[in-house]
């Protein structure tokens, strides 16, 4: 059967034909939200998956040290991405027990493996293999996103770093092929310097965007909103390009 208007369609399998499973929440605009467990051997990590009625791809979030999938800043950015037609997966990179060990919080290699595992888990879903994937990382999560992107290559369509520590990605930086947007506050002097040096080491398409007057957490009026807008623009363009103009429906990911 031909695809209508370039949109991938497939039925949603439900226990009851007349209503969705209890863990699925449907918004008035057709956006669907589902609580998930991301299976990354040997652990299961709780996550929140949100898919607009029609999306260009999905952004997997990597939170910073001492944070979780509930990070209010990441949640705010994710909401804007959803409005722009980008699906989002926010999940905990560590179990509660793992997070108690501070060495795990700063273990970039471990965090990168969790992101790679999440990308692999997502594509185990039938039909989700056609959906382009991007990474959004904050603080240390940005370093993990870059390391994972370097290893996954063309499987990652784009990366956005918010107040990130790309320097912690080390030798992975020159190997990143995904178009990368580095967003830093203008008053976050030390991190801005680290990002400038990291950008110089990268060989992929990249851009350093400085938010004037913003500090590390982008708490200033309008600063985080600007971050969200920049991320939405970056992801929308690159995910659409990676998907060759095709858009997926929420049914593609909610089976």
N, C-alpha and C positions, 0 to 999 in steps of 0.2 A: 504494500500500500504506500503511495507516495507521501512524503512528509509535507504537511501543509505549511506554506510560508516559511520554510526553513526551520521549523520548530520541531524538536524531537518529542514525540508523544508516546506514552505507554500507560496502560491501566495501572491503578493502584490496587494491590492485592490486600484485602481486608478480611478479618474474621467474620465481620458482618457487612454485607453489601451496602447497607443503608447508613453506616456511620464509621468514622475512622477509628483506629485503635486508640486506647485511652491516653497513650503517651504523646499523641500527635495533637497539636493545637493549630487550628486554622484561623487566620486573621480575615478581616472583612475584605482586604484587597487581594486575597488569594495566596498570601504568604503563609508558609507552613513552618511550624517550629516543632522540633522533636528532640527529646532527651535521648542520648545514645551512650553506649559504652564502647569506647575505642579499644579494640583488642590489639595490643602491642606486646608480644611475648616478652616476658612472662606475666604481664599485668593487664588489667582492664582499667581504663581511665575514663571518668565521666566527662561528657561533653554536651554542648548545646548546638544543634544543627538547625540553621534557619535558611530556607530556600524561598525566594520570591516566586510569584506565579510564573514568571519567565525570567531566566537569568543567563548571563554570559559565561558564567563559570563560578568557581568557589574559592574563597580565601581561607586558608587554615591559619589560625592565630597562634603565636608563640608568646606567652606572657613573660614578664620580667621576673627577676629574683624577688622572692617574698610575696609574689602575687599568685593569682589563680585565674581560672576561666571567668570568674566573677569580677575581674578588674573593671571598675566603672568606666575607666577611660577606653579600654578596649571594647566594652559593650557599647559605648556611645559611637565609636568609630564603626563598629559592626552594623549598628542600626542605620547609619548613613550609607554604608555599602549596600545594605539590603534595599534601601530606597533607590539606589542607582542600578539595581538589577544584578548585584553580586551576592551569591549565596555565601554563608559564613559558617565555619566550624570553630568554636571556642572550646578547648578541652584542657584539662589539667595535665601538665607535662610530667608530674610526679604523683605518686600515691601519697596519702597522708603520712604514712610511715617513712617514706623516702624523703619527704620534705622536712622532716625533723632533723635530718642530717644535713648541715649547711654545706658540706662538700658537694652534695648532689645538686644543690641550687645553682652552683657555679660550674657544674660539670658540663661544659659546652658539648662535648662529644656525646654524652648521655642524652642531653636535650635534643641534639640533632637527630639521634637515632629514633627518638620518640616521634619527631616530626616526619621522618621517613616512614615510620610505621603507620602513622595516621594517613599519609598519602596512599600507602599500599592498602590499608584497611578500607579507605573510601572506594578504591577501585575494585574491591571485591564485590561491591554492590552491582547487580546486573545493570547494564547500560551506563553506569557511572564512568566507565572507562573512556567515554567520549567527552566527558566534561573537563575543560581546562582547569588547572589548579594553580593557585598562587599562594605565597606566604606573606603574612604580616607579622613582623616581630617588634617587640618593645624591649629596650634595655638589653639584658643578656639574651633574651629571646631572639633579638635581631641577629646576634652572632650565630645562634643555633640555626636560624632560618637560612643564613648564607652558607653555612657548612653543609646543611642538607641539600640546598639548591645546587651547590657545586657537585655533589655526588649524584643527584638525580638528573642533572643536565636538562635535556629538552622536555622532561616531564613536568618541569615547573615553568609556567609562562611569565611570571613576574614576581618581584619581591619589593615590599615596602618596609622600611625601618623607621620606627618612631623613637627618637631619642635613644638610638641604639648604640651598642658597643661593637661595631663591625671589626674593630681591631682585634677582638678576641677570636675572630674567625681565622686569624693567622694565615697560613699558607693556602687556605681554601679560597681566599679573595680573588686571586688571578684566574681561578678555575670556574668562577661563577659565570654562567652564560645567560641567565635570565635577566631581562631588563630590570634594573634596580633603582629605586627612589629612596634616597636618604633624607629624612626630615629631621632637622635639629633646631632647637631654640637659639635665637641670636645671642641671648644672655647666658646660655649654657656653654660657657667659654671652653672649658676643658674637653667636653664631649664634642664640641664643634671642631676643635683641633684634631681629635682622634678620627672624626669622620672625614675631614679633608685629606688626611694622610691615607686613610683606607680607600677613599675614592681614587686617589692617584695610583693605587696598586691594582685596581680593577681594570679589566679589559673589555667587559661587556658594555652594552648601552647602559648608562647610568646618569643620574642627576642628583646634585646636592641642593636641597631646598631649605633655606634658612628663614625661620619665622621671626621677624624683628620683634625684639622685646620679650620673647618667650623664654622661660626657664626650662629646666629639665622635664618637669611634669606637665608643662603646657597648661598651667592653672590660670593664666592671664585671660581676661575676657576676649573671646573670639579665637584664642590660639588653637584649642583642640578642634574647634569647628573647621578651622583652616586645614589642620592635619587631615581631618576626615574628607574634606573636599578634594585635597590633593591625592589622597589614596584612592578615592572613588574614580577620579579622572584617570589615574595611572592604571588601575586594575581594569576599568571598563574598556579602555583602548586595547591593552595588551591581551586580555582574555578573549575579547571578540576577535582579534587577529589570530590568536592561537586556535580558536575554534572555527576559523575560516568563515566567520559571519553567522555561524549557527548558534541558536539559543536553545537552552534546555528548559523544560517545564519542571515544576516541582514534582511531578509524577516520575521523572527520571531518577530522582534520588530517594523518593519515599515509596518503597515497595512493600 
